[in-house]
């Protein structure tokens, strides 16, 4: 290790707070943290009567929520590399559209809508967990005790206000299957006690890290400070037609985070076609004219999926034929920054594959990965 590298490492360790971002400080603070203001804005406007229910929900659904679904399509069904490598998964996933109509047809519509509502809230919580994992990986905040405390605190702190809302709202409890209603209050109490205990343990652990001169994860703290209080405030605030209004109020923050992450990914890596943005294509063309060496695909990181040998050969051949204008390694290059978003719900841990060192990569690779936004 060179003296310069050792100096940088020592300086990084000497900082009390680690501030490594997914995009950069400005973009992360605006979109991943600060966009929580959109939820507070809808909540305030609706509660004071300045924004009626139907315009709020319809405007949110059409202008914000529906486009975020197309953001997912841009990384799945509209992505040629994903379609090529995961065609069976993508086609098989369409079978889930049969579940709802089938359950309604066979008389289980009440159960379906109850499960769908739980899944929708779980979807919001799981995305917050995913962003937290990204910040943990970025800031090397990966000690087993911290991973466990962060995960448990997040799950308890988000789920208590939701279950508490169901237990205290007659319209919400009416949508719970009768067999489960008697246990709602007990579950809410358990989650509240668990949240308090975990909150104290989590705070003590942060104090211990500070005492041991271990870096504190600043972006993670900001994310949790933005997301958790907003859920508690929204779910505990009395309002008319609360179950419906909460859908827009809670989800708009989730939507804006997702929009920016997908935008960052598609802008940085050339979108669904795997083609670098225009500045990169011009730079690559100039390098090809000067005889720059062909980009070498770096070895996959531990814990990240390795490339198929036949696919790698096809990528190299395609790159030669295209004169460097097509980024045939688009899928693998997306993994390191944790931006493979074909599914945000079940596997956010996969989003945190370690970023590769750019030191030994060619100029062409750096032009693709380090484009200014």
URBEL-V806110 format. One record per helix or strand of 2 or more residues. SS is the DSSP state (hx for helix, st for strand). FROM is the first residue (numbers start at 1). LEN is the number of residues. If there is no record, write none. Layout:
SS;FROM;LEN
SS;FROM;LEN
This chain:
hx;3;12
st;17;2
hx;25;9
hx;36;12
hx;53;22
hx;80;6
hx;87;7
hx;96;10
hx;109;30
hx;144;25
hx;170;4
hx;178;4
hx;184;28
st;216;2
hx;218;19
hx;242;28
hx;278;12
hx;309;14
hx;330;6
hx;348;5
hx;363;7
